[in-house]
Amino acid sequence: MNRARYFCYPLVVLCVQTCVCAAQDACTSGELRTDSTPHSISVEWDLTGDIDHDATCKVQYRQQGSDKWLDALPLFRVDYQWWYHTERAEKALNMFAGSLMFLEPDRAYEVRLDLSDPDGGTQTKTVTVATRPIPKLPQDGRTLHVVPGAGGGSGGRDDPFQGLAAAQDAAKPGDILLLHKGDYGTFVFEKSGEPSKYVVWKSAGDDDVVFSGIRVNASHLWLEGLHLQRKDEPNGLRASDKTTDVVVQGCRFDGFHYSITLKPTSRYWHIADNVIVGDNDPNLPTNEGGISGEGVELNHSSGHVVAYNSISRVADGVSYPERNVDIYGNEIFDVSDDGLEPDYGFANVRMWGNRITNAKNYAVSFQPMKCGPWYFVRNVCVGTGGIFKFRVQDRFALINNTFVKWGSIGDRMHHILTSYSRNNLYISADGKGPIWAAYDCNQPQYCLPNNYDRTWMTDVDYDGFDWGNSPEAFRWDNHRKRFNDLTTFAAAVGIEQHGVRVRKEEIFEKWEIPSVPSRVVPQHLPLKAGCRAVDAGNVLPNLCDDFVGKAPDLGAYELGGEMPHYGPRQK
């Protein structure tokens, strides 16, 4: 299927007076776009010029009304000119782009951008962007009751609506409709609410509220506590065109090939605390278990939150966000293809605090990025498959993750040279083979950029590595260069000048991963006090500046910090 898309949908467009440039290589700023989720703000600022890529854009922010400016990671310089198929060139994107993360919901923030180019062209721009609120149930509407049936009823506790159609005819924005136990078949929800006044369809809690399929053709809609069970229809919940602000929370999906599927025009869905069990078999040999069938298929749409879901027995846990999407707190395990598949995504796809275990093929896929940056922060990935499916990728941030795999972490690790990488742990579970290997794929048009040297995009340092007792630590340049330690590798490639050699037996408080490839029980991997991974990281404003001790620790867990929660939260 042709998944290529050429254009994004900016929500806020700010006309910016362009800077006057004297030198040929000076920058000229263009359109500035911002967007947000409850915990993040996205920025994209178009440029012309700066062909030597030495312009920078410093970022500071503060809540509106505060006197104190806080630093954030600078915006990424993006110059995307690659393509996925040689016969289908993509639109080049020349800009600064990046995110502010871990913000408070429903707050107005001032964001100050300081653009500077040594060749000429500087500008300071301050914009105000509000984070979105976390959805809340309406307080002032009616509470109505529904049971399976074919019509009638007033919605009272003693005289409930008989069937969904009768209830939907009577529903108004702000109403909470309590669904009592029974089988409701398939249904199209098409009565919209209003901003902050959802039409809520919620389990009454007296037993299973069963659906065999749901179509959402409404906005400002809330679905909670429903149990979707596959009968004949392979799709569980599907969106129609142009639905916005839809909450799918605390539901269960059993046996579907595609459990939740959005449309490219879907916006600002909140998909949280659901249990998704698909129809794929991850125990079959590679690819025989299925490489189609998604847990949450965002289908090239933007603005969503996918959080605290349990997702298993699907091909890909979460797939195809377009831009300005937050994916966090998810427990993704026993999948037959990839844990996270943000393929074809544009700038500001953010994936943090997820645990991915036993992904048959890869934990995260880059085939392709349509431009960066993507953010991959404090995730834990353990399994027999690869960690990164590198194909075509642009700028990405790789911060404080823990990666565990038997043998090499990846075989195309030269693609990490387009990243901003800090404070990650790379652990070989069996100590066989180099921890990183780097060689060309047999279809180079699908594996860009194939470059083994540092470029203007490269900033890779402060990571920790355990290659066990393997005599070879790193293999580079299509097998032509081999290194038996971190020091010689860092000197030769010019990265990881502050990298650390670690050993799993010494750094983890508890290590229960077997030395032979096998299914692993999802687990935490906290650090041991006094080990080499403690205080060995780099301070990163906004992303990694809340730490204990002299510096951040390596990996997903700060020593002494509270262990994160993965999957559905208890109410």
C-alpha positions as CSV (number, residue, x, y, z in Angstrom):
1,M,0.0,0.0,0.0
2,N,1.3,3.5,-0.8
3,R,1.5,5.1,2.6
4,A,3.4,8.2,1.4
5,R,1.9,11.5,2.5
6,Y,3.3,14.9,1.4
7,F,1.7,17.6,3.7
8,C,1.1,18.2,7.3
9,Y,-1.8,20.1,8.9
10,P,-0.5,23.0,11.0
11,L,-2.9,24.1,13.7
12,V,-1.4,27.5,14.5
13,V,0.2,29.5,11.7
14,L,2.2,32.6,12.8
15,C,3.4,35.1,10.2
16,V,7.0,35.8,11.0
17,Q,8.9,38.8,9.5
18,T,11.8,37.3,7.6
19,C,15.4,38.2,8.5
20,V,17.4,40.0,5.9
21,C,20.4,38.0,4.9
22,A,23.6,39.4,3.4
23,A,25.6,36.3,2.9
24,Q,24.6,33.6,0.4
25,D,24.5,30.9,3.1
26,A,22.5,33.0,5.6
27,C,19.2,31.8,6.8
28,T,15.8,33.3,6.1
29,S,13.0,32.3,8.5
30,G,9.6,31.5,7.3
31,E,6.3,30.1,8.6
32,L,6.2,29.1,12.3
33,R,3.8,26.3,13.3
34,T,3.0,25.2,16.8
35,D,0.7,22.5,18.3
36,S,0.3,20.7,21.6
37,T,-0.9,17.7,23.6
38,P,-1.6,17.7,27.3
39,H,2.2,17.2,28.1
40,S,4.0,18.5,25.1
41,I,4.4,21.5,22.7
42,S,5.5,21.0,19.1
43,V,7.4,23.6,17.1
44,E,8.2,23.7,13.4
45,W,9.9,26.8,11.9
46,D,10.6,26.8,8.2
47,L,13.9,28.1,6.7
48,T,15.5,28.9,3.5
49,G,19.3,29.1,3.1
50,D,21.7,27.8,5.7
51,I,23.1,25.2,3.4
52,D,26.0,24.5,5.7
53,H,23.6,23.7,8.6
54,D,25.4,25.8,11.2
55,A,22.3,27.8,12.3
56,T,21.0,27.1,15.7
57,C,17.8,27.8,17.6
58,K,17.9,28.1,21.4
59,V,14.6,27.4,23.3
60,Q,13.4,28.7,26.6
61,Y,10.0,28.5,28.2
62,R,7.9,29.4,31.2
63,Q,4.3,29.1,32.3
64,Q,2.5,32.3,31.6
65,G,2.7,34.5,34.6
66,S,6.0,33.1,35.8
67,D,9.1,35.3,36.0
68,K,11.6,32.4,35.5
69,W,12.6,31.2,32.1
70,L,13.6,27.5,31.8
71,D,16.0,26.1,29.2
72,A,14.9,23.3,26.9
73,L,16.8,21.3,24.3
74,P,17.5,23.4,21.2
75,L,15.4,22.8,18.2
76,F,16.7,20.2,15.7
77,R,18.1,21.5,12.4
78,V,16.1,19.5,9.8
79,D,17.0,19.3,6.1
80,Y,15.1,16.3,4.8
81,Q,15.8,15.4,1.2
82,W,15.7,11.6,1.2
83,W,13.1,9.4,-0.4
84,Y,11.7,6.0,0.2
85,H,11.2,4.8,-3.3
86,T,13.6,6.3,-5.9
87,E,10.8,6.8,-8.4
88,R,8.7,8.8,-5.9
89,A,10.7,11.8,-4.6
90,E,9.4,13.3,-1.4
91,K,9.1,17.0,-0.7
92,A,12.2,18.5,0.9
93,L,11.8,20.0,4.3
94,N,14.2,22.7,5.5
95,M,13.4,23.9,9.0
96,F,14.0,23.9,12.8
97,A,11.7,21.5,14.6
98,G,11.4,20.1,18.1
99,S,9.4,19.6,21.3
100,L,9.0,20.7,24.8
101,M,8.0,17.7,26.9
102,F,6.8,16.8,30.4
103,L,4.7,19.9,30.7
104,E,1.6,20.5,32.9
105,P,-1.8,20.0,31.1
106,D,-4.1,22.9,30.3
107,R,-1.5,25.6,30.9
108,A,-0.5,28.5,28.8
109,Y,3.3,28.6,28.1
110,E,5.5,31.3,26.6
111,V,8.1,29.8,24.3
112,R,11.1,31.9,23.3
113,L,13.0,30.9,20.2
114,D,16.4,32.5,19.5
115,L,17.5,31.7,15.9
116,S,21.2,32.5,15.1
117,D,23.3,31.8,12.0
118,P,27.0,32.8,11.9
119,D,26.6,33.5,8.2
120,G,23.8,36.1,8.8
121,G,20.2,36.0,9.8
122,T,19.1,36.2,13.5
123,Q,15.7,36.5,15.1
124,T,14.1,36.1,18.5
125,K,10.4,35.1,18.5
126,T,8.2,34.5,21.5
127,V,4.9,32.7,21.1
128,T,2.3,31.6,23.6
129,V,1.0,28.0,23.3
130,A,-1.5,26.2,25.6
131,T,-1.2,22.6,26.4
132,R,-4.4,20.6,26.0
133,P,-6.4,19.5,29.0
134,I,-6.6,15.9,30.0
135,P,-10.1,14.8,29.2
136,K,-12.6,14.9,32.1
137,L,-16.1,13.5,32.4
138,P,-18.8,16.2,32.2
139,Q,-20.3,17.3,35.5
140,D,-23.5,19.0,34.7
141,G,-25.3,16.7,32.2
142,R,-27.8,14.0,32.8
143,T,-27.1,10.4,33.8
144,L,-29.1,8.0,31.7
145,H,-29.4,4.2,31.7
146,V,-29.3,1.9,28.7
147,V,-29.9,-1.9,28.3
148,P,-29.9,-4.0,25.1
149,G,-33.2,-3.8,23.2
150,A,-35.1,-2.5,20.2
151,G,-36.6,0.8,21.3
152,G,-38.4,2.5,24.0
153,G,-37.7,3.6,27.6
154,S,-37.0,7.0,29.1
155,G,-33.5,6.5,30.3
156,G,-34.3,6.3,34.0
157,R,-32.8,3.7,36.3
158,D,-36.2,1.9,36.4
159,D,-37.1,2.6,32.8
160,P,-33.8,2.5,30.8
161,F,-33.6,3.1,27.1
162,Q,-34.1,-0.2,25.2
163,G,-31.1,-0.2,22.9
164,L,-28.4,2.1,21.7
165,A,-30.4,3.7,18.9
166,A,-33.1,5.0,21.3
167,A,-30.5,6.3,23.7
168,Q,-28.6,8.0,20.9
169,D,-31.7,9.8,19.6
170,A,-32.2,11.3,23.1
171,A,-28.5,12.0,24.0
172,K,-27.3,15.6,24.4
173,P,-23.8,17.0,24.9
174,G,-22.7,16.5,28.6
175,D,-24.9,13.4,29.1
176,I,-23.4,10.2,30.6
177,L,-25.2,7.1,29.3
178,L,-24.6,4.1,31.5
179,L,-24.6,0.8,29.6
180,H,-25.8,-2.2,31.6
181,K,-24.7,-5.7,31.0
182,G,-25.5,-7.5,27.7
183,D,-24.6,-7.8,24.1
184,Y,-25.0,-4.7,22.0
185,G,-23.7,-6.1,18.7
186,T,-22.2,-3.6,16.3
187,F,-23.1,0.1,16.4
188,V,-22.3,3.5,14.8
189,F,-21.9,6.3,17.4
190,E,-22.8,9.5,15.5
191,K,-24.1,11.9,18.1
192,S,-21.4,14.5,18.8
193,G,-20.9,16.4,22.0
194,E,-19.2,19.8,22.4
195,P,-15.8,20.9,23.6
196,S,-15.6,19.9,27.3
197,K,-19.1,18.4,27.1
198,Y,-18.7,14.9,25.8
199,V,-21.5,12.5,25.0
200,V,-20.3,9.7,27.3
201,W,-21.1,6.0,26.8
202,K,-19.8,4.2,29.8
203,S,-20.2,0.7,31.4
204,A,-22.5,0.8,34.4
205,G,-20.2,-1.7,36.0
206,D,-22.8,-4.5,36.6
207,D,-21.1,-6.9,34.2
208,D,-19.7,-7.2,30.6
209,V,-20.9,-4.6,28.1
210,V,-20.1,-6.5,24.9
211,F,-19.8,-5.1,21.3
212,S,-18.7,-7.0,18.2
213,G,-17.7,-3.8,16.4
214,I,-17.9,0.0,16.8
215,R,-17.8,2.8,14.2
216,V,-17.1,6.3,15.5
217,N,-18.7,9.0,13.4
218,A,-18.8,11.8,16.0
219,S,-16.6,14.2,17.8
220,H,-16.3,15.0,21.5
221,L,-17.3,11.4,22.3
222,W,-16.3,9.3,25.3
223,L,-16.3,5.5,25.3
224,E,-15.3,3.7,28.5
225,G,-15.4,0.2,30.0
226,L,-16.7,-1.5,26.8
227,H,-15.7,-5.0,25.9
228,L,-15.2,-5.6,22.1
229,Q,-15.2,-9.2,21.2
230,R,-14.5,-10.4,17.7
231,K,-17.2,-12.4,15.9
232,D,-17.1,-12.0,12.1
233,E,-15.7,-8.5,11.7
234,P,-11.8,-8.3,11.9
235,N,-11.9,-4.6,12.9
236,G,-12.8,-3.6,16.4
237,L,-13.2,0.2,16.6
238,R,-13.0,2.3,13.4
239,A,-13.1,6.0,13.0
240,S,-15.0,7.7,10.2
241,D,-13.7,10.9,8.6
242,K,-12.9,14.1,10.6
243,T,-13.5,12.9,14.1
244,T,-11.8,15.0,16.8
245,D,-11.5,14.8,20.6
246,V,-12.6,11.2,21.1
247,V,-11.8,9.3,24.3
248,V,-11.4,5.5,24.3
249,Q,-10.6,4.6,27.9
250,G,-10.6,1.4,30.0
251,C,-12.0,-0.8,27.2
252,R,-11.0,-4.3,26.2
253,F,-10.4,-5.6,22.7
254,D,-10.2,-9.4,22.1
255,G,-9.3,-11.2,18.9
256,F,-9.4,-8.4,16.4
257,H,-6.9,-8.1,13.6
258,Y,-7.1,-4.3,13.8
259,S,-8.3,-3.3,17.2
260,I,-8.4,0.6,17.0
261,T,-8.1,2.2,13.5
262,L,-8.3,5.9,12.9
263,K,-8.5,8.0,9.7
264,P,-5.9,10.4,8.4
265,T,-8.3,13.2,9.3
266,S,-8.7,12.1,12.9
267,R,-7.5,14.6,15.5
268,Y,-6.8,14.7,19.2
269,W,-7.9,11.2,20.3
270,H,-7.1,10.1,23.8
271,I,-6.6,6.3,23.8
272,A,-5.7,5.2,27.4
273,D,-5.9,2.3,29.9
274,N,-7.2,-0.2,27.3
275,V,-6.3,-3.9,27.1
276,I,-5.8,-5.0,23.5
277,V,-5.2,-8.7,22.7
278,G,-5.0,-9.3,18.9
279,D,-5.2,-12.4,16.7
280,N,-1.6,-12.9,15.8
281,D,0.7,-15.7,17.1
282,P,4.1,-14.3,18.1
283,N,5.4,-17.8,18.9
284,L,5.6,-18.8,15.2
285,P,8.8,-18.3,13.3
286,T,9.7,-14.8,12.2
287,N,7.0,-13.2,9.9
288,E,4.9,-16.4,10.0
289,G,3.1,-15.0,13.0
290,G,1.8,-12.1,10.8
291,I,3.2,-8.6,9.9
292,S,-0.2,-7.1,9.5
293,G,-2.8,-6.4,12.2
294,E,-2.3,-3.4,14.6
295,G,-3.1,-2.7,18.1
296,V,-3.6,1.1,17.6
297,E,-3.4,2.2,14.0
298,L,-3.2,6.0,13.9
299,N,-3.2,5.9,10.1
300,H,-1.1,9.0,9.5
301,S,-3.1,11.3,11.8
302,S,-2.0,13.8,14.3
303,G,-2.5,15.3,17.8
304,H,-3.2,12.1,19.7
305,V,-2.3,10.6,23.1
306,V,-1.8,6.8,23.3
307,A,-1.0,6.1,26.9
308,Y,-1.0,3.2,29.5
309,N,-2.4,0.6,27.3
310,S,-1.6,-3.1,27.4
311,I,-1.1,-4.4,23.8
312,S,-0.2,-8.0,22.8
313,R,-0.6,-10.6,20.1
314,V,-0.7,-7.9,17.3
315,A,1.8,-7.3,14.6
316,D,2.7,-3.7,15.7
317,G,1.7,-2.2,19.0
318,V,1.1,1.4,17.9
319,S,1.6,2.5,14.3
320,Y,1.7,5.4,11.8
321,P,1.4,8.6,13.8
322,E,1.9,11.7,11.6
323,R,3.1,14.5,13.9
324,N,2.5,15.9,17.4
325,V,1.7,12.6,19.0
326,D,2.5,11.3,22.5
327,I,2.9,7.6,23.0
328,Y,3.8,6.7,26.6
329,G,3.3,4.3,29.5
330,N,2.3,1.4,27.3
331,E,3.0,-2.2,28.1
332,I,3.7,-3.8,24.6
333,F,4.6,-7.4,24.6
334,D,4.5,-10.6,22.5
335,V,4.0,-8.9,19.2
336,S,4.8,-10.6,15.9
337,D,6.3,-7.6,14.2
338,D,7.4,-4.3,15.8
339,G,6.6,-2.7,19.2
340,L,6.3,0.8,18.0
341,E,6.0,1.6,14.3
342,P,6.0,5.4,13.7
343,D,6.7,4.8,10.0
344,Y,6.0,7.7,7.7
345,G,5.8,10.1,10.6
346,F,6.9,13.7,10.4
347,A,8.3,15.9,13.2
348,N,7.5,15.6,16.9
349,V,6.4,12.1,17.4
350,R,7.3,11.4,21.1
351,M,7.6,8.0,22.6
352,W,8.5,7.8,26.3
353,G,8.2,5.5,29.3
354,N,7.0,2.5,27.3
355,R,8.1,-1.1,28.0
356,I,8.4,-3.3,24.9
357,T,9.1,-7.0,25.5
358,N,9.4,-9.9,23.0
359,A,8.9,-8.0,19.8
360,K,9.5,-10.6,17.2
361,N,11.1,-8.3,14.7
362,Y,12.0,-4.9,16.1
363,A,11.2,-2.7,19.1
364,V,11.0,0.5,17.0
365,S,10.8,1.0,13.3
366,F,12.2,3.7,11.0
367,Q,10.9,2.7,7.6
368,P,10.8,5.5,6.8
369,M,10.9,8.7,8.8
370,K,9.4,11.6,6.7
371,C,11.5,14.0,8.8
372,G,12.5,14.5,12.4
373,P,12.8,14.8,15.1
374,W,11.3,11.8,16.8
375,Y,11.8,11.5,20.6
376,F,12.5,8.1,22.2
377,V,12.9,8.7,25.9
378,R,13.1,6.3,29.0
379,N,11.8,3.2,27.2
380,V,12.8,-0.3,28.2
381,C,13.1,-2.8,25.2
382,V,14.0,-6.4,25.8
383,G,13.6,-9.3,23.3
384,T,15.0,-11.7,20.7
385,G,14.2,-9.3,17.8
386,G,16.2,-6.2,16.9
387,I,15.9,-2.9,18.7
388,F,15.9,-0.6,15.7
389,K,14.5,-1.2,12.2
390,F,16.7,1.4,10.5
391,R,15.7,2.0,6.9
392,V,15.3,5.7,6.1
393,Q,15.7,8.1,9.0
394,D,16.2,11.7,9.8
395,R,17.0,13.5,13.1
396,F,15.9,11.7,16.3
397,A,16.5,12.0,20.1
398,L,17.5,8.8,22.0
399,I,17.6,9.6,25.7
400,N,17.9,7.4,28.8
401,N,16.6,4.1,27.3
402,T,17.5,0.6,28.3
403,F,18.0,-1.8,25.4
404,V,18.6,-5.5,26.0
405,K,19.0,-8.1,23.2
406,W,20.9,-11.4,22.6
407,G,23.9,-10.8,20.4
408,S,24.2,-7.4,18.7
409,I,21.8,-4.6,19.6
410,G,21.5,-3.8,15.8
411,D,23.2,-4.5,12.5
412,R,22.8,-1.0,10.9
413,M,23.9,1.1,13.8
414,H,25.6,3.6,11.6
415,H,22.2,5.1,11.3
416,I,22.5,6.3,14.8
417,L,24.8,9.0,13.4
418,T,21.6,11.1,12.6
419,S,20.7,11.1,16.3
420,Y,21.1,13.1,19.4
421,S,21.9,10.2,21.8
422,R,22.5,10.4,25.5
423,N,22.4,8.3,28.6
424,N,21.3,5.0,27.0
425,L,22.2,1.5,28.1
426,Y,23.0,-1.1,25.4
427,I,23.2,-4.6,26.9
428,S,23.9,-7.9,25.2
429,A,22.1,-10.6,27.2
430,D,24.5,-13.3,26.1
431,G,27.7,-11.4,25.3
432,K,27.9,-12.8,21.8
433,G,28.9,-10.7,18.8
434,P,29.7,-6.9,18.8
435,I,27.2,-4.7,20.7
436,W,26.9,-2.5,17.6
437,A,27.4,-3.7,14.0
438,A,27.1,-1.4,11.0
439,Y,26.8,-2.6,7.4
440,D,24.9,-1.7,4.3
441,C,21.6,-3.4,3.5
442,N,21.3,-5.1,0.1
443,Q,18.8,-2.4,-1.1
444,P,20.6,0.9,-0.4
445,Q,17.7,3.0,-1.6
446,Y,15.7,1.7,1.4
447,C,18.5,2.3,3.9
448,L,19.4,5.9,3.9
449,P,21.7,7.5,4.8
450,N,24.4,4.8,4.3
451,N,27.2,6.9,5.8
452,Y,29.7,5.6,8.4
453,D,31.2,9.0,9.2
454,R,30.0,11.8,11.5
455,T,28.0,14.6,9.9
456,W,26.4,17.8,11.0
457,M,23.5,15.6,12.3
458,T,25.7,13.6,14.7
459,D,25.7,14.1,18.4
460,V,26.2,10.7,20.1
461,D,27.8,10.4,23.6
462,Y,27.4,9.4,27.3
463,D,25.9,5.9,26.6
464,G,26.8,2.7,28.4
465,F,27.7,-0.6,26.7
466,D,28.0,-4.2,27.8
467,W,29.2,-6.7,25.1
468,G,29.9,-9.4,27.7
469,N,32.9,-11.5,26.9
470,S,32.8,-11.0,23.2
471,P,36.3,-10.4,21.8
472,E,34.8,-7.8,19.4
473,A,32.9,-4.8,20.8
474,F,32.0,-2.8,17.7
475,R,31.9,-3.6,14.0
476,W,31.8,-0.7,11.6
477,D,32.0,0.3,7.9
478,N,30.4,-2.7,6.4
479,H,32.6,-5.1,8.4
480,R,35.8,-3.4,7.4
481,K,36.6,-1.9,10.8
482,R,36.5,-3.9,14.0
483,F,37.1,-2.7,17.5
484,N,37.6,-4.7,20.7
485,D,37.0,-1.8,23.1
486,L,35.1,1.4,23.5
487,T,38.1,3.7,23.6
488,T,39.5,2.8,20.1
489,F,36.0,2.8,18.6
490,A,35.3,6.3,20.0
491,A,38.6,7.6,18.7
492,A,38.1,6.2,15.2
493,V,34.4,7.3,14.7
494,G,34.4,10.5,16.8
495,I,31.4,9.6,19.0
496,E,31.0,8.3,22.5
497,Q,33.9,10.2,23.9
498,H,32.3,9.9,27.4
499,G,30.8,6.4,26.8
500,V,31.1,3.9,29.6
501,R,31.8,0.2,29.6
502,V,29.4,-1.6,31.9
503,R,28.6,-5.2,32.9
504,K,25.0,-6.3,33.5
505,E,26.0,-8.4,36.5
506,E,27.4,-5.3,38.2
507,I,24.9,-2.6,37.3
508,F,21.4,-4.1,37.7
509,E,19.8,-4.7,41.1
510,K,18.2,-7.8,39.7
511,W,18.9,-9.6,36.5
512,E,16.5,-12.4,35.5
513,I,17.0,-12.5,31.7
514,P,18.3,-15.9,30.5
515,S,21.5,-16.2,28.6
516,V,19.8,-18.0,25.7
517,P,17.2,-16.3,23.5
518,S,13.7,-17.0,24.8
519,R,10.5,-15.3,25.8
520,V,11.0,-12.9,28.7
521,V,8.6,-11.9,31.4
522,P,8.2,-8.1,31.3
523,Q,10.2,-6.7,34.1
524,H,11.9,-3.6,35.6
525,L,15.7,-3.3,35.4
526,P,16.6,-0.8,38.2
527,L,20.2,0.0,38.8
528,K,22.4,-1.0,41.7
529,A,23.8,1.6,44.1
530,G,27.4,2.6,43.4
531,C,27.6,1.0,39.9
532,R,29.3,2.5,36.9
533,A,25.9,3.5,35.4
534,V,25.0,5.8,38.3
535,D,25.8,9.5,37.7
536,A,27.4,8.7,34.4
537,G,25.0,10.6,32.2
538,N,24.6,14.1,30.7
539,V,22.2,16.7,31.9
540,L,19.7,17.7,29.3
541,P,17.4,20.6,29.8
542,N,13.7,19.7,29.9
543,L,14.3,16.1,29.0
544,C,16.7,15.0,31.7
545,D,17.3,17.6,34.4
546,D,15.3,16.0,37.3
547,F,17.9,13.6,38.8
548,V,19.4,12.6,42.1
549,G,23.2,12.9,42.7
550,K,25.9,14.6,40.6
551,A,24.4,13.7,37.2
552,P,21.7,11.6,35.5
553,D,22.1,7.9,35.6
554,L,22.2,5.7,32.5
555,G,19.2,3.8,31.3
556,A,15.5,4.2,31.9
557,Y,15.5,4.2,35.7
558,E,17.1,6.8,38.0
559,L,18.5,5.2,41.1
560,G,16.1,5.8,44.0
561,G,13.3,7.0,41.8
562,E,9.8,5.6,41.7
563,M,9.4,2.7,39.3
564,P,7.2,3.8,36.4
565,H,3.9,2.2,35.7
566,Y,3.2,0.4,32.4
567,G,-0.2,-0.5,31.1
568,P,-3.7,0.3,32.4
569,R,-3.9,2.2,35.7
570,Q,-6.1,1.2,38.5
571,K,-8.9,3.7,39.4
